[in-house]
Amino acid sequence: MKLTFAALLVLPLALAESLKSVIVTFPKGTPDSVVNQAKVCLVASGGVITHEYHLINGFAAEAPVSALQTLSTQDTQYKPNIEEDKVVSAYGDYTAAV
């Protein structure tokens, strides 16, 4: 009985789309309304804005991959640059010590 109950608790987590941590930036001159619309779309699709940048047009977020794919094709004039948010060093990508 305990195993069945535990399986039922884990099932929704397995079915939910995992979130990807990204940084989304827009070209110089992109109107604030375009950036705000992108944030609203990501949040509406289950994403979370984790940081808003003020010196550049962009933000950091955790969002479903499907929402990121939609965002990348939403606007052709102000196409966002979406890249994985990860730690890097002067020697390349960060790798954990073994």
LOGUTI-320188 format. One record per residue: residue in one letter; x, y, z of N, C-alpha, C, O in turn. Coordinates in steps of 0.001 Angstrom, whole numbers, plus 500000, padded with zeros to 6 digits. Layout:
<rec roti="a" n_X="X" n_Y="Y" n_Z="Z" ca_X="X" ca_Y="Y" ca_Z="Z" c_X="X" c_Y="Y" c_Z="Z" o_X="X" o_Y="Y" o_Z="Z"/>
...
This chain:
<rec roti="m" n_X="500827" n_Y="498801" n_Z="500000" ca_X="500000" ca_Y="500000" ca_Z="500000" c_X="500866" c_Y="501256" c_Z="500000" o_X="500560" o_Y="502216" o_Z="499293"/>
<rec roti="k" n_X="501944" n_Y="501260" n_Z="500786" ca_X="502817" ca_Y="502430" ca_Z="500845" c_X="503481" c_Y="502677" c_Z="499497" o_X="503636" o_Y="503826" o_Z="499085"/>
<rec roti="l" n_X="503870" n_Y="501620" n_Z="498814" ca_X="504520" ca_Y="501762" ca_Z="497521" c_X="503565" c_Y="502380" c_Z="496494" o_X="503972" o_Y="503242" o_Z="495715"/>
<rec roti="t" n_X="502333" n_Y="501959" n_Z="496487" ca_X="501334" ca_Y="502492" ca_Z="495559" c_X="501070" c_Y="503965" c_Z="495839" o_X="500982" o_Y="504761" o_Z="494903"/>
<rec roti="f" n_X="500944" n_Y="504339" n_Z="497091" ca_X="500710" ca_Y="505727" ca_Z="497458" c_X="501898" c_Y="506597" c_Z="497045" o_X="501707" o_Y="507699" o_Z="496532"/>
<rec roti="a" n_X="503120" n_Y="506111" n_Z="497265" ca_X="504320" ca_Y="506861" ca_Z="496885" c_X="504387" c_Y="507025" c_Z="495367" o_X="504776" o_Y="508083" o_Z="494871"/>
<rec roti="a" n_X="504013" n_Y="505993" n_Z="494642" ca_X="504025" ca_Y="506076" ca_Z="493183" c_X="503031" c_Y="507125" c_Z="492692" o_X="503314" o_Y="507846" o_Z="491735"/>
<rec roti="l" n_X="501875" n_Y="507215" n_Z="493336" ca_X="500879" ca_Y="508216" ca_Z="492949" c_X="501356" c_Y="509636" c_Z="493240" o_X="500988" o_Y="510569" o_Z="492527"/>
<rec roti="l" n_X="502160" n_Y="509804" n_Z="494264" ca_X="502699" ca_Y="511131" ca_Z="494573" c_X="503758" c_Y="511557" c_Z="493565" o_X="503874" o_Y="512741" o_Z="493251"/>
<rec roti="v" n_X="504519" n_Y="510614" n_Z="493062" ca_X="505618" ca_Y="510924" ca_Z="492142" c_X="505125" c_Y="511084" c_Z="490708" o_X="505766" o_Y="511780" o_Z="489920"/>
<rec roti="l" n_X="504031" n_Y="510474" n_Z="490354" ca_X="503531" ca_Y="510493" ca_Z="488987" c_X="503342" c_Y="511901" c_Z="488425" o_X="503802" o_Y="512159" o_Z="487313"/>
<rec roti="p" n_X="502687" n_Y="512826" n_Z="489135" ca_X="502545" ca_Y="514182" ca_Z="488566" c_X="503887" c_Y="514855" c_Z="488321" o_X="504029" o_Y="515613" o_Z="487362"/>
<rec roti="l" n_X="504862" n_Y="514594" n_Z="489161" ca_X="506181" ca_Y="515189" ca_Z="488962" c_X="506836" c_Y="514639" c_Z="487708" o_X="507508" o_Y="515375" o_Z="486984"/>
<rec roti="a" n_X="506649" n_Y="513364" n_Z="487446" ca_X="507237" ca_Y="512749" ca_Z="486265" c_X="506568" c_Y="513255" c_Z="484988" o_X="507226" o_Y="513382" o_Z="483956"/>
<rec roti="l" n_X="505285" n_Y="513541" n_Z="485048" ca_X="504552" ca_Y="513999" ca_Z="483878" c_X="504771" c_Y="515484" c_Z="483594" o_X="504623" o_Y="515925" o_Z="482454"/>
<rec roti="a" n_X="505116" n_Y="516246" n_Z="484609" ca_X="505329" ca_Y="517688" ca_Z="484437" c_X="506610" c_Y="517926" c_Z="483634" o_X="507601" o_Y="517212" o_Z="483784"/>
<rec roti="e" n_X="506561" n_Y="518941" n_Z="482785" ca_X="507734" ca_Y="519279" ca_Z="481989" c_X="508763" c_Y="519957" c_Z="482890" o_X="508427" o_Y="520858" o_Z="483659"/>
<rec roti="s" n_X="509996" n_Y="519526" n_Z="482793" ca_X="511033" ca_Y="520096" ca_Z="483641" c_X="511383" c_Y="521507" c_Z="483174" o_X="511226" o_Y="521849" o_Z="482002"/>
<rec roti="l" n_X="511854" n_Y="522302" n_Z="484106" ca_X="512211" ca_Y="523680" ca_Z="483811" c_X="513686" c_Y="523767" c_Z="483468" o_X="514511" o_Y="523052" o_Z="484036"/>
<rec roti="k" n_X="514009" n_Y="524642" n_Z="482542" ca_X="515390" ca_Y="524866" ca_Z="482123" c_X="515783" c_Y="526278" c_Z="482552" o_X="515025" o_Y="527226" o_Z="482349"/>
<rec roti="s" n_X="516958" n_Y="526413" n_Z="483139" ca_X="517451" ca_Y="527707" ca_Z="483594" c_X="518144" c_Y="528414" c_Z="482424" o_X="519100" o_Y="527891" o_Z="481851"/>
<rec roti="v" n_X="517651" n_Y="529607" n_Z="482078" ca_X="518157" ca_Y="530324" ca_Z="480904" c_X="518338" c_Y="531809" c_Z="481187" o_X="517818" o_Y="532353" o_Z="482161"/>
<rec roti="i" n_X="519093" n_Y="532439" n_Z="480301" ca_X="519203" ca_Y="533895" ca_Z="480261" c_X="518669" c_Y="534327" c_Z="478904" o_X="519113" o_Y="533833" o_Z="477867"/>
<rec roti="v" n_X="517721" n_Y="535242" n_Z="478916" ca_X="517095" ca_Y="535728" ca_Z="477688" c_X="517494" c_Y="537191" c_Z="477512" o_X="517230" o_Y="538022" o_Z="478381"/>
<rec roti="t" n_X="518129" n_Y="537499" n_Z="476384" ca_X="518510" ca_Y="538884" ca_Z="476087" c_X="517921" c_Y="539284" c_Z="474736" o_X="517657" o_Y="538442" o_Z="473877"/>
<rec roti="f" n_X="517725" n_Y="540576" n_Z="474576" ca_X="517153" ca_Y="541113" ca_Z="473351" c_X="518122" c_Y="542113" c_Z="472743" o_X="518952" o_Y="542678" o_Z="473456"/>
<rec roti="p" n_X="518030" n_Y="542344" n_Z="471422" ca_X="518929" ca_Y="543307" ca_Z="470767" c_X="518761" c_Y="544720" c_Z="471329" o_X="517708" o_Y="545083" o_Z="471852"/>
<rec roti="k" n_X="519821" n_Y="545492" n_Z="471204" ca_X="519778" ca_Y="546884" ca_Z="471629" c_X="518662" c_Y="547598" c_Z="470875" o_X="518514" o_Y="547426" o_Z="469665"/>
<rec roti="g" n_X="517885" n_Y="548392" n_Z="471586" ca_X="516791" ca_Y="549132" ca_Z="470977" c_X="515455" c_Y="548422" c_Z="471029" o_X="514456" o_Y="548944" o_Z="470535"/>
<rec roti="t" n_X="515424" n_Y="547234" n_Z="471622" ca_X="514163" ca_Y="546509" ca_Z="471752" c_X="513264" c_Y="547261" c_Z="472733" o_X="513707" o_Y="547597" o_Z="473831"/>
<rec roti="p" n_X="512016" n_Y="547530" n_Z="472362" ca_X="511104" ca_Y="548229" ca_Z="473278" c_X="510836" c_Y="547408" c_Z="474543" o_X="510815" o_Y="546177" o_Z="474506"/>
<rec roti="d" n_X="510633" n_Y="548101" n_Z="475649" ca_X="510330" ca_Y="547436" ca_Z="476918" c_X="509075" c_Y="546578" c_Z="476813" o_X="508963" o_Y="545555" o_Z="477489"/>
<rec roti="s" n_X="508133" n_Y="546990" n_Z="475970" ca_X="506895" ca_Y="546220" ca_Z="475834" c_X="507149" c_Y="544820" c_Z="475285" o_X="506448" o_Y="543878" o_Z="475653"/>
<rec roti="v" n_X="508136" n_Y="544672" n_Z="474416" ca_X="508477" ca_Y="543353" ca_Z="473866" c_X="509075" c_Y="542472" c_Z="474957" o_X="508731" o_Y="541295" o_Z="475065"/>
<rec roti="v" n_X="509972" n_Y="543041" n_Z="475769" ca_X="510593" ca_Y="542291" ca_Z="476864" c_X="509529" c_Y="541902" c_Z="477895" o_X="509509" o_Y="540765" o_Z="478366"/>
<rec roti="n" n_X="508657" n_Y="542832" n_Z="478240" ca_X="507592" ca_Y="542542" ca_Z="479214" c_X="506640" c_Y="541468" c_Z="478700" o_X="506201" o_Y="540607" o_Z="479462"/>
<rec roti="q" n_X="506319" n_Y="541518" n_Z="477408" ca_X="505434" ca_Y="540506" ca_Z="476823" c_X="506092" c_Y="539121" c_Z="476905" o_X="505412" o_Y="538131" o_Z="477175"/>
<rec roti="a" n_X="507382" n_Y="539048" n_Z="476679" ca_X="508096" ca_Y="537770" ca_Z="476769" c_X="508041" c_Y="537223" c_Z="478195" o_X="507851" o_Y="536023" o_Z="478395"/>
<rec roti="k" n_X="508209" n_Y="538109" n_Z="479190" ca_X="508135" ca_Y="537686" ca_Z="480593" c_X="506747" c_Y="537149" c_Z="480921" o_X="506620" o_Y="536107" o_Z="481565"/>
<rec roti="v" n_X="505717" n_Y="537848" n_Z="480487" ca_X="504339" ca_Y="537431" ca_Z="480754" c_X="504067" c_Y="536063" c_Z="480128" o_X="503440" o_Y="535209" o_Z="480755"/>
<rec roti="c" n_X="504528" n_Y="535853" n_Z="478911" ca_X="504310" ca_Y="534570" ca_Z="478223" c_X="505008" c_Y="533423" c_Z="478953" o_X="504436" o_Y="532342" o_Z="479096"/>
<rec roti="l" n_X="506244" n_Y="533653" n_Z="479415" ca_X="506963" ca_Y="532600" ca_Z="480123" c_X="506291" c_Y="532251" c_Z="481444" o_X="506165" o_Y="531075" o_Z="481787"/>
<rec roti="v" n_X="505864" n_Y="533261" n_Z="482180" ca_X="505189" ca_Y="533014" ca_Z="483465" c_X="503855" c_Y="532307" c_Z="483237" o_X="503496" o_Y="531407" o_Z="483997"/>
<rec roti="a" n_X="503122" n_Y="532702" n_Z="482206" ca_X="501833" ca_Y="532080" ca_Z="481909" c_X="501984" c_Y="530607" c_Z="481528" o_X="501059" o_Y="529816" o_Z="481714"/>
<rec roti="s" n_X="503142" n_Y="530246" n_Z="480999" ca_X="503355" ca_Y="528854" ca_Z="480592" c_X="504030" c_Y="528025" c_Z="481682" o_X="504472" o_Y="526904" o_Z="481429"/>
<rec roti="g" n_X="504109" n_Y="528572" n_Z="482884" ca_X="504654" ca_Y="527814" ca_Z="484007" c_X="506081" c_Y="528160" c_Z="484367" o_X="506676" o_Y="527499" o_Z="485217"/>
<rec roti="g" n_X="506641" n_Y="529172" n_Z="483749" ca_X="508008" ca_Y="529588" ca_Z="484048" c_X="508073" c_Y="530565" c_Z="485207" o_X="507049" o_Y="531045" o_Z="485694"/>
<rec roti="v" n_X="509298" n_Y="530851" n_Z="485642" ca_X="509534" ca_Y="531782" ca_Z="486744" c_X="510667" c_Y="532723" c_Z="486338" o_X="511726" o_Y="532271" o_Z="485903"/>
<rec roti="i" n_X="510448" n_Y="534021" n_Z="486477" ca_X="511505" ca_Y="535007" ca_Z="486234" c_X="512357" c_Y="535051" c_Z="487495" o_X="511852" o_Y="535361" o_Z="488574"/>
<rec roti="t" n_X="513648" n_Y="534742" n_Z="487367" ca_X="514520" ca_Y="534695" ca_Z="488540" c_X="515345" c_Y="535967" c_Z="488726" o_X="515811" o_Y="536251" o_Z="489829"/>
<rec roti="h" n_X="515524" n_Y="536731" n_Z="487651" ca_X="516270" ca_Y="537983" ca_Z="487761" c_X="515939" c_Y="538869" c_Z="486571" o_X="515814" o_Y="538380" o_Z="485448"/>
<rec roti="e" n_X="515796" n_Y="540162" n_Z="486807" ca_X="515579" ca_Y="541130" ca_Z="485736" c_X="516825" c_Y="541995" c_Z="485609" o_X="517304" o_Y="542556" o_Z="486594"/>
<rec roti="y" n_X="517345" n_Y="542098" n_Z="484394" ca_X="518524" ca_Y="542924" ca_Z="484144" c_X="518097" c_Y="544333" c_Z="483767" o_X="517097" o_Y="544519" o_Z="483074"/>
<rec roti="h" n_X="518859" n_Y="545332" n_Z="484227" ca_X="518500" ca_Y="546718" ca_Z="483962" c_X="519487" c_Y="547397" c_Z="483021" o_X="519135" o_Y="548385" o_Z="482376"/>
<rec roti="l" n_X="520718" n_Y="546890" n_Z="482926" ca_X="521692" ca_Y="547486" ca_Z="482023" c_X="521556" c_Y="546940" c_Z="480606" o_X="521979" o_Y="547580" o_Z="479644"/>
<rec roti="i" n_X="520974" n_Y="545773" n_Z="480486" ca_X="520719" ca_Y="545178" ca_Z="479178" c_X="519242" c_Y="544792" c_Z="479103" o_X="518580" o_Y="544639" o_Z="480129"/>
<rec roti="n" n_X="518743" n_Y="544639" n_Z="477900" ca_X="517359" ca_Y="544198" ca_Z="477719" c_X="517304" c_Y="542694" c_Z="477897" o_X="517599" o_Y="541944" o_Z="476967"/>
<rec roti="g" n_X="516930" n_Y="542252" n_Z="479080" ca_X="516843" ca_Y="540818" ca_Z="479285" c_X="516506" c_Y="540438" c_Z="480702" o_X="516288" o_Y="541282" o_Z="481571"/>
<rec roti="f" n_X="516469" n_Y="539114" n_Z="480910" ca_X="516131" ca_Y="538566" ca_Z="482218" c_X="516604" c_Y="537127" c_Z="482296" o_X="516875" o_Y="536493" o_Z="481276"/>
<rec roti="a" n_X="516700" n_Y="536619" n_Z="483512" ca_X="516999" ca_Y="535204" ca_Z="483750" c_X="515695" c_Y="534540" c_Z="484151" o_X="514847" o_Y="535155" o_Z="484799"/>
<rec roti="a" n_X="515539" n_Y="533285" n_Z="483764" ca_X="514291" ca_Y="532589" ca_Z="484047" c_X="514513" c_Y="531087" c_Z="484120" o_X="515520" o_Y="530556" o_Z="483650"/>
<rec roti="e" n_X="513540" n_Y="530426" n_Z="484725" ca_X="513434" ca_Y="528983" ca_Z="484671" c_X="512109" c_Y="528721" c_Z="483981" o_X="511054" o_Y="529123" o_Z="484473"/>
<rec roti="a" n_X="512164" n_Y="528041" n_Z="482833" ca_X="510953" ca_Y="527874" ca_Z="482029" c_X="510936" c_Y="526526" c_Z="481332" o_X="511987" o_Y="525929" o_Z="481098"/>
<rec roti="p" n_X="509748" n_Y="526045" n_Z="481001" ca_X="509647" ca_Y="524805" ca_Z="480225" c_X="510264" c_Y="524993" c_Z="478836" o_X="510204" o_Y="526082" o_Z="478265"/>
<rec roti="v" n_X="510847" n_Y="523938" n_Z="478307" ca_X="511487" ca_Y="524005" ca_Z="476993" c_X="510485" c_Y="524426" c_Z="475919" o_X="510833" o_Y="525183" o_Z="475013"/>
<rec roti="s" n_X="509258" n_Y="523946" n_Z="476013" ca_X="508248" ca_Y="524305" ca_Z="475010" c_X="507972" c_Y="525807" c_Z="475015" o_X="507752" o_Y="526398" o_Z="473958"/>
<rec roti="a" n_X="507982" n_Y="526424" n_Z="476188" ca_X="507759" ca_Y="527876" ca_Z="476272" c_X="508937" c_Y="528635" c_Z="475667" o_X="508750" o_Y="529678" o_Z="475040"/>
<rec roti="l" n_X="510142" n_Y="528116" n_Z="475852" ca_X="511325" ca_Y="528762" ca_Z="475277" c_X="511311" c_Y="528662" c_Z="473756" o_X="511716" o_Y="529597" o_Z="473067"/>
<rec roti="q" n_X="510847" n_Y="527532" n_Z="473232" ca_X="510743" ca_Y="527373" ca_Z="471778" c_X="509727" c_Y="528351" c_Z="471213" o_X="509953" o_Y="528941" o_Z="470156"/>
<rec roti="t" n_X="508610" n_Y="528527" n_Z="471909" ca_X="507594" ca_Y="529477" ca_Z="471471" c_X="508145" c_Y="530894" c_Z="471506" o_X="507929" o_Y="531671" o_Z="470575"/>
<rec roti="l" n_X="508853" n_Y="531231" n_Z="472573" ca_X="509424" ca_Y="532570" ca_Z="472719" c_X="510430" c_Y="532868" c_Z="471602" o_X="510488" o_Y="533992" o_Z="471103"/>
<rec roti="s" n_X="511211" n_Y="531876" n_Z="471217" ca_X="512245" ca_Y="532097" ca_Z="470200" c_X="511658" c_Y="532395" c_Z="468827" o_X="512344" o_Y="532972" o_Z="467983"/>
<rec roti="t" n_X="510411" n_Y="532018" n_Z="468583" ca_X="509792" ca_Y="532259" ca_Z="467283" c_X="508699" c_Y="533323" c_Z="467329" o_X="508031" o_Y="533560" o_Z="466322"/>
<rec roti="q" n_X="508506" n_Y="533960" n_Z="468468" ca_X="507397" ca_Y="534887" ca_Z="468649" c_X="507572" c_Y="536196" c_Z="467886" o_X="506607" o_Y="536690" o_Z="467304"/>
<rec roti="d" n_X="508757" n_Y="536763" n_Z="467871" ca_X="508975" ca_Y="538074" ca_Z="467268" c_X="510167" c_Y="538010" c_Z="466321" o_X="511266" o_Y="537644" o_Z="466738"/>
<rec roti="t" n_X="509965" n_Y="538361" n_Z="465060" ca_X="511068" ca_Y="538298" ca_Z="464101" c_X="511909" c_Y="539566" c_Z="464098" o_X="513093" o_Y="539516" o_Z="463766"/>
<rec roti="q" n_X="511327" n_Y="540694" n_Z="464459" ca_X="512083" ca_Y="541943" ca_Z="464455" c_X="513027" c_Y="542036" c_Z="465654" o_X="514165" o_Y="542481" o_Z="465509"/>
<rec roti="y" n_X="512571" n_Y="541625" n_Z="466827" ca_X="513381" ca_Y="541686" ca_Z="468050" c_X="513570" c_Y="540265" c_Z="468567" o_X="513040" o_Y="539902" o_Z="469618"/>
<rec roti="k" n_X="514322" n_Y="539471" n_Z="467829" ca_X="514505" ca_Y="538057" ca_Z="468156" c_X="515345" c_Y="537911" c_Z="469428" o_X="516450" o_Y="538449" o_Z="469506"/>
<rec roti="p" n_X="514826" n_Y="537189" n_Z="470420" ca_X="515584" ca_Y="537020" ca_Z="471665" c_X="516728" c_Y="536018" c_Z="471505" o_X="516649" o_Y="535074" o_Z="470719"/>
<rec roti="n" n_X="517776" n_Y="536249" n_Z="472261" ca_X="518881" ca_Y="535297" ca_Z="472350" c_X="518665" c_Y="534523" c_Z="473647" o_X="518692" o_Y="535104" o_Z="474732"/>
<rec roti="i" n_X="518452" n_Y="533222" n_Z="473537" ca_X="518170" ca_Y="532386" ca_Z="474700" c_X="519341" c_Y="531436" c_Z="474887" o_X="519639" o_Y="530620" o_Z="474014"/>
<rec roti="e" n_X="520005" n_Y="531550" n_Z="476036" ca_X="521132" ca_Y="530665" ca_Z="476317" c_X="521014" c_Y="530071" c_Z="477712" o_X="520423" o_Y="530667" o_Z="478612"/>
<rec roti="e" n_X="521584" n_Y="528896" n_Z="477870" ca_X="521530" ca_Y="528203" ca_Z="479159" c_X="522275" c_Y="529005" c_Z="480214" o_X="523370" o_Y="529509" o_Z="479965"/>
<rec roti="d" n_X="521685" n_Y="529117" n_Z="481375" ca_X="522305" ca_Y="529817" ca_Z="482501" c_X="523177" c_Y="528812" c_Z="483243" o_X="522669" o_Y="527904" o_Z="483902"/>
<rec roti="k" n_X="524489" n_Y="528980" n_Z="483133" ca_X="525404" ca_Y="528055" ca_Z="483785" c_X="526670" c_Y="528792" c_Z="484190" o_X="526940" o_Y="529896" o_Z="483717"/>
<rec roti="v" n_X="527428" n_Y="528177" n_Z="485057" ca_X="528678" ca_Y="528753" ca_Z="485536" c_X="529769" c_Y="528462" c_Z="484512" o_X="529925" o_Y="527326" o_Z="484065"/>
<rec roti="v" n_X="530516" n_Y="529488" n_Z="484147" ca_X="531665" ca_Y="529320" ca_Z="483258" c_X="532894" c_Y="529923" c_Z="483922" o_X="532780" o_Y="530728" o_Z="484846"/>
<rec roti="s" n_X="534057" n_Y="529534" n_Z="483449" ca_X="535309" ca_Y="530081" ca_Z="483982" c_X="536183" c_Y="530508" c_Z="482818" o_X="535819" o_Y="530316" o_Z="481657"/>
<rec roti="a" n_X="537328" n_Y="531082" n_Z="483124" ca_X="538262" ca_Y="531504" ca_Z="482091" c_X="538825" c_Y="530312" c_Z="481321" o_X="539360" o_Y="530471" o_Z="480224"/>
<rec roti="y" n_X="538704" n_Y="529133" n_Z="481893" ca_X="539235" ca_Y="527927" ca_Z="481267" c_X="538159" c_Y="527117" c_Z="480566" o_X="538420" o_Y="525987" o_Z="480153"/>
<rec roti="g" n_X="536975" n_Y="527650" n_Z="480422" ca_X="535879" ca_Y="526939" ca_Z="479768" c_X="534724" c_Y="526705" c_Z="480702" o_X="534598" o_Y="527372" o_Z="481729"/>
<rec roti="d" n_X="533879" n_Y="525758" n_Z="480349" ca_X="532709" ca_Y="525436" ca_Z="481168" c_X="533135" c_Y="524926" c_Z="482521" o_X="534174" o_Y="524281" o_Z="482659"/>
<rec roti="y" n_X="532329" n_Y="525217" n_Z="483512" ca_X="532560" ca_Y="524768" ca_Z="484878" c_X="532323" c_Y="523267" c_Z="484969" o_X="531321" o_Y="522750" o_Z="484476"/>
<rec roti="t" n_X="533244" n_Y="522590" n_Z="485596" ca_X="533049" ca_Y="521160" ca_Z="485888" c_X="533283" c_Y="520951" c_Z="487361" o_X="534214" o_Y="521512" o_Z="487938"/>
<rec roti="a" n_X="532454" n_Y="520159" n_Z="487959" ca_X="532583" ca_Y="519899" ca_Z="489396" c_X="533800" c_Y="519058" c_Z="489694" o_X="534181" o_Y="518192" o_Z="488905"/>
<rec roti="a" n_X="534409" n_Y="519315" n_Z="490837" ca_X="535576" ca_Y="518527" ca_Z="491253" c_X="535111" c_Y="517114" c_Z="491614" o_X="534051" o_Y="516922" o_Z="492210"/>
<rec roti="v" n_X="535913" n_Y="516161" n_Z="491245" ca_X="535571" ca_Y="514754" ca_Z="491519" c_X="536144" c_Y="514311" c_Z="492830" o_X="535960" o_Y="513160" o_Z="493226"/>
